[in-house]
Amino acid sequence: MNLENIHNVYFIGIGGIGMSAIANYFKSNGKHVAGYDKVSTEITKSLQNIGVDTHFEDSVNLIPSAFKNNQNTLVVYTPAVPKNHAELNYFLENNFKVLKRSEILGEITKDSFCLAVAGTHGKTTTSTILGHILKETNVNATSFLGGISENYNSNLILGGSEISVVEADEFDRSFLKLSPNIACITSMDADHLDIYGSHSELEKSFKDFAAKVSDILIVRKGLPLNGLTYGINEDADYEAKNLRIEEGTYIFDVQTPSGFIENIKINLPGKHNVLNAMAALAMANNVGISLQVIAKALLTFKGIRRRFSYKIKTENLVLIDDYAHHPTEINAVVDSVREMYPSKKVLGIFQPHLYSRTRDFIDDFASSLSRFDELILLDIYPARELPIEGVTSNWLLGKISIENKCISTKEKLVENVLNSKAQIIVMIGAGDIGELVDIIKNNLKVEN
């Protein structure tokens, strides 16, 4: 497909984190862009601010007339859109070119030198760190990110078309549409079992992705894959050593196959973020960037919105917002909180994401959530799913071992939070809980 011949690009699900980055990319490259999403969010508002026509009702009548020409309009949709979506079916029935998000990302990047970051956890942080390193070192790359970078206030770092950085998403086997030159795989924990059916099928998909890598594969030490490895104190090709914390900053040394550097610093909490930084370092180093230059770029990395984001940070009260929605991710958040605030009481507020994920990992969720001192559960966020009988937040609550726990409606959440004496409040989940964070912050009446 020749993207030069496309004048209009219409997005169904334009507010999604991956979709919006591509919409922004096309708009920045002079295309006419419009789209639909279910609700107005900060992301859709930012697109409207740059001239992207966006509406929030599934109606063919609301599609701008310029986008109803099937000769010069490309339609991009997210797999989360239901099959009975009126706009999607209009385009399908009228012979438009209709592609999934993963397919168009593959088209955009296929002729570039593609750096792809895959993994059930860590890919957003790793790809954003990598994109930042390239930007800071004047490598003219375009980076498509799965989160909002605090450095650029965007999920797109614009640059040239010769080099691309992409987050390689395993959902719906999307990453198999990419053509990576250098790739990293951070983890292969069980997830998306509604798609894969079993952990072994998920692992097979990652191995299929690894087989598509043309030049260099970099993997977390211990994964059943052949490639350069990275890790912390575990005899990896790229190994972090002498790890310590000074004034809230991680400092460590790095041994690589061709060099050694002391006192690298990152201003992100948690050992999992040291691993993410190591993965990005290994990829950047294999593009030809020196360790000294990488270390300097890491110093200016500010993080990603909703990845251990401090909304309040005072001596007596801390409010943290995080995207964690899998037991492994929740454990990483709890580890970070306990490391940073070992003697303080911690309240967790969690919105489960997907009925199927809650069902498949119910005991693991119960174990990870029981590590908080207090817990408030919201109802399950359905996203693309219909309810599953018996799978509720109340079922999950019954398996959690701590005493101070409850289920709250969104309307009662402020009241329940204010009743807590916890000094550390952590809000986690991948649904719309992120839209409640500022409400909680404002009601706590503490200046940031």
C-alpha positions as CSV (number, residue, x, y, z in Angstrom):
1,M,0.0,0.0,0.0
2,N,1.3,3.4,-1.0
3,L,0.5,5.8,1.9
4,E,1.4,8.8,-0.3
5,N,-1.9,8.2,-2.2
6,I,-3.9,8.4,1.0
7,H,-5.3,11.9,1.8
8,N,-7.7,11.1,4.6
9,V,-7.3,8.7,7.6
10,Y,-10.3,7.9,9.7
11,F,-9.8,6.2,13.1
12,I,-12.4,4.1,15.0
13,G,-11.3,4.2,18.6
14,I,-9.1,7.3,18.0
15,G,-8.7,7.9,21.8
16,G,-6.7,4.7,22.4
17,I,-3.1,5.3,23.5
18,G,-1.7,3.5,20.4
19,M,-4.3,4.8,18.0
20,S,-3.9,8.4,19.0
21,A,-0.1,8.3,18.4
22,I,-0.7,7.1,14.8
23,A,-3.5,9.7,14.3
24,N,-1.0,12.4,15.6
25,Y,1.6,11.0,13.2
26,F,-0.6,11.3,10.1
27,K,-1.9,14.7,11.1
28,S,1.7,15.9,11.5
29,N,2.5,14.5,8.1
30,G,-0.2,16.6,6.4
31,K,-3.0,14.1,6.2
32,H,-6.6,14.9,7.0
33,V,-7.5,13.0,10.1
34,A,-10.8,12.4,11.9
35,G,-12.3,9.7,14.1
36,Y,-14.7,8.3,16.6
37,D,-14.4,7.2,20.2
38,K,-16.8,6.3,23.0
39,V,-15.9,9.1,25.4
40,S,-14.1,12.4,25.4
41,T,-10.8,12.2,27.3
42,E,-7.6,14.3,27.6
43,I,-6.2,12.4,24.7
44,T,-9.2,13.2,22.4
45,K,-9.1,16.8,23.5
46,S,-5.4,17.0,22.6
47,L,-6.2,15.7,19.1
48,Q,-9.1,18.1,18.7
49,N,-6.7,20.9,19.7
50,I,-4.5,20.1,16.6
51,G,-7.5,20.1,14.3
52,V,-8.6,16.4,14.4
53,D,-12.4,16.2,13.9
54,T,-13.6,13.8,16.7
55,H,-17.0,12.7,17.8
56,F,-18.4,10.4,20.4
57,E,-21.5,8.7,19.0
58,D,-21.4,5.7,16.7
59,S,-23.3,7.2,13.8
60,V,-22.5,7.1,10.1
61,N,-24.1,10.5,9.8
62,L,-21.4,12.0,11.9
63,I,-18.6,10.9,9.7
64,P,-17.3,14.0,7.8
65,S,-18.3,13.9,4.1
66,A,-14.7,14.2,3.0
67,F,-14.0,10.8,4.6
68,K,-16.8,9.0,2.7
69,N,-14.7,8.7,-0.5
70,N,-13.2,5.1,-0.6
71,Q,-10.6,6.1,-3.2
72,N,-8.5,8.3,-0.9
73,T,-9.6,7.4,2.6
74,L,-7.9,4.8,4.8
75,V,-9.8,3.5,7.9
76,V,-7.9,2.3,11.0
77,Y,-9.7,0.5,13.8
78,T,-8.8,-1.0,17.1
79,P,-9.7,-4.7,17.8
80,A,-11.5,-3.5,21.0
81,V,-14.3,-2.1,18.7
82,P,-17.4,-4.5,18.7
83,K,-18.3,-6.3,15.5
84,N,-21.7,-4.6,15.3
85,H,-20.1,-1.1,15.2
86,A,-22.2,0.9,12.7
87,E,-19.3,3.1,11.4
88,L,-16.9,0.1,11.0
89,N,-19.5,-1.9,9.1
90,Y,-20.3,1.1,6.9
91,F,-16.6,1.3,5.8
92,L,-16.4,-2.5,5.4
93,E,-19.5,-2.7,3.3
94,N,-18.5,0.2,1.0
95,N,-15.1,-1.2,-0.1
96,F,-12.8,1.1,2.0
97,K,-9.3,0.1,2.8
98,V,-9.8,-0.9,6.5
99,L,-6.8,-1.9,8.6
100,K,-6.2,-2.8,12.3
101,R,-3.9,-0.5,14.2
102,S,-1.2,-3.1,14.2
103,E,-1.4,-3.4,10.4
104,I,-1.0,0.3,9.7
105,L,1.8,0.6,12.2
106,G,3.5,-2.2,10.3
107,E,3.0,-0.3,7.0
108,I,4.4,2.9,8.5
109,T,7.5,1.3,9.8
110,K,8.3,-1.5,7.3
111,D,10.7,0.6,5.3
112,S,12.4,2.1,8.4
113,F,15.1,0.6,10.6
114,C,12.7,-0.6,13.2
115,L,13.5,-0.9,16.9
116,A,10.7,-2.9,18.6
117,V,10.1,-3.5,22.3
118,A,7.9,-6.4,23.2
119,G,6.9,-8.0,26.5
120,T,3.8,-8.5,28.8
121,H,5.3,-5.9,31.2
122,G,7.8,-3.1,30.7
123,K,7.4,-2.4,27.0
124,T,5.9,1.1,27.4
125,T,8.6,2.3,29.8
126,T,11.4,0.7,27.8
127,S,10.3,2.0,24.5
128,T,9.8,5.5,25.9
129,I,13.3,5.5,27.5
130,L,14.7,4.3,24.2
131,G,12.8,7.0,22.2
132,H,14.1,9.6,24.7
133,I,17.7,8.4,24.4
134,L,17.6,8.7,20.6
135,K,16.0,12.1,20.8
136,E,18.5,13.4,23.3
137,T,21.4,12.1,21.2
138,N,20.1,13.7,17.9
139,V,19.2,10.4,16.3
140,N,16.4,11.4,13.9
141,A,13.9,8.7,14.8
142,T,10.1,8.6,15.2
143,S,8.8,6.8,18.3
144,F,5.3,5.4,18.7
145,L,4.7,5.0,22.4
146,G,2.1,3.2,24.5
147,G,2.1,6.0,27.2
148,I,2.3,9.7,27.5
149,S,6.0,10.7,27.9
150,E,6.4,13.3,30.7
151,N,9.4,14.8,28.7
152,Y,7.3,15.4,25.5
153,N,3.7,15.4,26.9
154,S,2.9,13.0,24.0
155,N,2.8,9.4,23.0
156,L,4.6,10.3,19.8
157,I,8.2,11.6,19.4
158,L,8.4,12.9,15.9
159,G,11.5,12.5,13.8
160,G,12.6,11.2,10.5
161,S,11.2,8.1,8.7
162,E,14.5,6.2,8.5
163,I,14.5,4.9,12.1
164,S,11.4,4.0,14.1
165,V,10.8,2.9,17.7
166,V,7.6,0.9,18.3
167,E,5.9,-0.7,21.2
168,A,5.3,-4.3,20.0
169,D,1.9,-5.3,21.4
170,E,1.2,-9.0,22.0
171,F,-2.6,-8.4,22.3
172,D,-4.3,-10.0,19.3
173,R,-0.9,-11.1,18.0
174,S,-0.4,-7.5,16.8
175,F,3.4,-7.6,16.9
176,L,3.5,-10.2,14.2
177,K,2.6,-7.4,11.7
178,L,6.0,-5.6,12.4
179,S,9.3,-6.0,10.7
180,P,11.9,-5.4,13.5
181,N,15.6,-5.0,12.8
182,I,16.5,-4.8,16.5
183,A,14.0,-6.0,19.1
184,C,13.8,-6.6,22.9
185,I,11.6,-8.9,24.8
186,T,11.2,-7.9,28.5
187,S,8.8,-10.7,29.8
188,M,6.5,-13.4,28.7
189,D,4.2,-13.8,31.7
190,A,0.7,-15.3,31.2
191,D,-1.7,-12.6,30.0
192,H,-4.4,-12.1,27.4
193,L,-5.6,-15.7,27.9
194,D,-8.9,-14.6,26.3
195,I,-6.9,-14.3,23.1
196,Y,-4.4,-17.1,23.5
197,G,-6.2,-19.7,25.5
198,S,-3.0,-20.9,27.3
199,H,0.4,-19.6,28.5
200,S,2.2,-21.9,26.1
201,E,0.3,-20.3,23.1
202,L,1.4,-16.9,24.3
203,E,5.0,-18.0,24.6
204,K,4.8,-19.5,21.0
205,S,3.6,-16.1,19.7
206,F,6.6,-14.4,21.4
207,K,8.9,-17.0,19.7
208,D,7.2,-16.2,16.4
209,F,7.9,-12.5,17.0
210,A,11.6,-13.3,17.9
211,A,11.9,-15.2,14.6
212,K,10.9,-12.0,12.7
213,V,13.9,-10.0,14.0
214,S,16.4,-9.5,11.2
215,D,19.5,-8.2,13.1
216,I,19.7,-8.4,16.9
217,L,17.4,-9.8,19.6
218,I,17.8,-8.7,23.2
219,V,16.0,-10.6,25.9
220,R,15.6,-10.5,29.7
221,K,18.0,-13.0,31.3
222,G,16.2,-16.3,32.0
223,L,13.6,-16.2,29.1
224,P,13.6,-19.3,26.9
225,L,14.9,-17.3,23.8
226,N,18.3,-17.0,22.1
227,G,19.7,-13.5,22.1
228,L,21.8,-11.0,23.9
229,T,20.7,-10.9,27.5
230,Y,20.2,-8.1,30.2
231,G,19.7,-8.3,33.9
232,I,20.7,-7.3,37.4
233,N,23.6,-9.3,39.0
234,E,22.9,-12.4,37.0
235,D,25.8,-12.8,34.5
236,A,24.0,-11.2,31.6
237,D,25.5,-9.7,28.5
238,Y,24.3,-6.3,29.7
239,E,24.5,-6.5,33.4
240,A,23.6,-3.9,36.1
241,K,25.9,-4.2,39.2
242,N,26.4,-2.5,42.5
243,L,22.8,-1.2,42.6
244,R,22.0,1.3,45.3
245,I,19.6,4.1,46.2
246,E,20.7,7.6,47.1
247,E,18.1,10.3,47.8
248,G,15.5,8.5,45.8
249,T,17.7,7.9,42.8
250,Y,18.9,4.5,41.6
251,I,22.6,4.4,40.9
252,F,24.3,1.4,39.3
253,D,27.3,0.2,37.2
254,V,26.9,-1.5,33.8
255,Q,29.0,-4.2,32.2
256,T,28.5,-4.8,28.5
257,P,30.1,-7.1,26.0
258,S,32.4,-4.3,24.9
259,G,32.6,-1.9,27.8
260,F,32.0,-0.9,31.5
261,I,30.5,2.3,33.0
262,E,30.1,3.4,36.6
263,N,27.4,5.4,38.3
264,I,24.5,5.4,35.8
265,K,21.5,7.2,37.4
266,I,17.8,6.9,36.7
267,N,15.1,8.9,38.6
268,L,12.5,6.1,38.5
269,P,11.4,4.0,41.5
270,G,11.6,0.2,41.5
271,K,14.1,-2.4,40.3
272,H,11.8,-3.3,37.4
273,N,12.6,0.2,36.1
274,V,16.3,-0.5,36.3
275,L,15.6,-3.5,34.1
276,N,13.6,-1.4,31.7
277,A,16.5,1.1,31.6
278,M,18.9,-1.7,30.9
279,A,16.8,-3.0,28.0
280,A,16.7,0.5,26.5
281,L,20.5,0.9,27.1
282,A,21.2,-2.4,25.3
283,M,19.1,-1.5,22.3
284,A,20.6,2.0,22.1
285,N,24.1,0.7,22.4
286,N,23.5,-1.7,19.6
287,V,22.4,1.2,17.4
288,G,25.9,2.6,18.0
289,I,25.3,5.1,20.9
290,S,28.1,5.1,23.5
291,L,27.5,4.2,27.1
292,Q,28.6,7.7,28.2
293,V,26.1,9.4,25.9
294,I,23.3,7.0,27.0
295,A,24.0,7.7,30.7
296,K,23.7,11.4,30.1
297,A,20.3,10.9,28.4
298,L,19.0,8.7,31.2
299,L,19.6,11.6,33.7
300,T,17.0,13.7,31.9
301,F,14.3,11.1,31.6
302,K,11.2,12.2,33.5
303,G,9.0,9.1,33.2
304,I,5.6,8.3,31.8
305,R,2.2,9.4,32.9
306,R,0.4,6.8,35.0
307,R,3.6,4.8,35.6
308,F,4.3,5.4,39.3
309,S,3.3,9.0,38.8
310,Y,3.4,11.2,41.9
311,K,0.3,13.3,42.1
312,I,1.0,14.4,45.7
313,K,4.4,14.1,47.3
314,T,4.8,15.6,50.8
315,E,6.3,14.4,54.0
316,N,2.9,13.3,55.4
317,L,0.9,12.3,52.3
318,V,1.8,10.7,49.0
319,L,-0.6,9.9,46.1
320,I,0.7,7.7,43.3
321,D,-1.1,6.9,40.0
322,D,-0.1,3.7,38.1
323,Y,-1.4,1.7,35.2
324,A,-0.7,-1.7,36.8
325,H,-3.5,-4.1,35.9
326,H,-1.8,-7.6,36.1
327,P,-0.6,-9.3,39.4
328,T,3.1,-9.0,38.3
329,E,2.7,-5.3,37.7
330,I,0.9,-4.8,41.1
331,N,3.7,-6.6,42.8
332,A,6.2,-4.3,41.2
333,V,4.3,-1.2,42.4
334,V,4.1,-2.6,45.9
335,D,7.8,-3.5,45.9
336,S,8.6,0.1,44.9
337,V,6.3,1.6,47.5
338,R,7.7,-0.5,50.3
339,E,11.2,0.3,49.2
340,M,10.6,4.0,49.2
341,Y,8.4,4.2,52.3
342,P,9.2,1.1,54.4
343,S,7.5,2.3,57.6
344,K,4.3,4.0,56.3
345,K,0.8,2.6,56.0
346,V,-0.3,2.1,52.3
347,L,-3.8,2.2,50.9
348,G,-4.4,0.6,47.5
349,I,-7.3,1.5,45.3
350,F,-7.7,-1.0,42.4
351,Q,-10.0,-1.2,39.5
352,P,-9.8,-4.7,37.9
353,H,-9.5,-4.6,34.1
354,L,-11.5,-7.3,32.2
355,Y,-13.7,-10.1,33.5
356,S,-11.5,-12.7,31.8
357,R,-8.3,-11.4,33.3
358,T,-9.9,-11.3,36.8
359,R,-11.1,-14.8,36.4
360,D,-7.8,-16.2,35.0
361,F,-5.6,-14.7,37.7
362,I,-8.0,-14.4,40.6
363,D,-5.7,-16.0,43.2
364,D,-2.6,-14.1,42.0
365,F,-4.6,-10.8,42.2
366,A,-5.7,-11.7,45.7
367,S,-2.1,-12.4,46.7
368,S,-0.7,-9.2,45.3
369,L,-3.5,-7.0,46.6
370,S,-3.2,-8.5,50.1
371,R,0.2,-6.8,50.3
372,F,-1.4,-3.4,50.9
373,D,-2.3,-2.4,54.4
374,E,-5.8,-1.2,53.3
375,L,-7.6,-1.8,50.0
376,I,-10.5,-0.3,48.2
377,L,-11.8,-2.2,45.1
378,L,-13.8,-0.6,42.3
379,D,-16.1,-2.7,40.1
380,I,-14.5,-4.5,37.1
381,Y,-13.8,-2.3,34.1
382,P,-15.3,-4.3,31.2
383,A,-13.4,-2.7,28.2
384,R,-14.2,-4.9,25.3
385,E,-16.0,-7.7,27.3
386,L,-19.4,-8.7,28.4
387,P,-19.9,-9.8,32.1
388,I,-19.0,-13.3,33.0
389,E,-21.3,-14.9,35.6
390,G,-19.8,-15.0,39.1
391,V,-16.7,-12.9,38.1
392,T,-17.1,-9.8,40.3
393,S,-15.0,-7.5,42.5
394,N,-16.9,-9.0,45.4
395,W,-15.5,-12.5,44.5
396,L,-12.0,-11.0,44.4
397,L,-12.5,-9.2,47.7
398,G,-13.5,-12.4,49.4
399,K,-10.1,-13.9,48.5
400,I,-8.0,-11.0,49.8
401,S,-6.5,-11.7,53.2
402,I,-6.2,-8.3,54.8
403,E,-9.0,-7.1,57.2
404,N,-9.3,-3.4,56.1
405,K,-10.9,-3.8,52.7
406,C,-14.0,-2.8,50.9
407,I,-15.7,-2.3,47.6
408,S,-16.6,1.3,46.6
409,T,-18.6,2.9,43.9
410,K,-16.9,5.7,42.0
411,E,-19.4,8.1,43.7
412,K,-18.4,7.0,47.2
413,L,-14.7,6.8,46.5
414,V,-13.7,10.2,47.8
415,E,-15.6,9.5,51.1
416,N,-13.9,6.1,51.5
417,V,-10.4,7.6,50.8
418,L,-10.9,10.4,53.3
419,N,-11.9,7.9,56.0
420,S,-8.4,6.2,55.7
421,K,-5.5,7.2,57.9
422,A,-2.9,5.8,55.3
423,Q,-0.1,8.2,54.4
424,I,0.6,6.5,51.1
425,I,-2.3,6.2,48.6
426,V,-1.8,4.1,45.4
427,M,-4.4,4.2,42.6
428,I,-3.9,1.4,40.1
429,G,-5.7,0.0,37.0
430,A,-6.0,0.3,33.3
431,G,-9.6,1.3,33.0
432,D,-11.1,4.7,33.7
433,I,-9.6,4.9,37.2
434,G,-7.1,7.4,35.9
435,E,-9.9,9.9,35.4
436,L,-10.6,9.7,39.2
437,V,-7.1,10.5,40.3
438,D,-7.4,14.3,40.1
439,I,-10.7,14.2,41.9
440,I,-9.1,12.3,44.8
441,K,-6.1,14.7,44.7
442,N,-8.3,17.8,44.8
443,N,-10.4,16.4,47.7
444,L,-7.2,15.6,49.7
445,K,-6.5,19.3,49.7
446,V,-2.8,19.0,49.8
447,E,-0.6,21.1,47.6
448,N,1.7,19.1,45.4
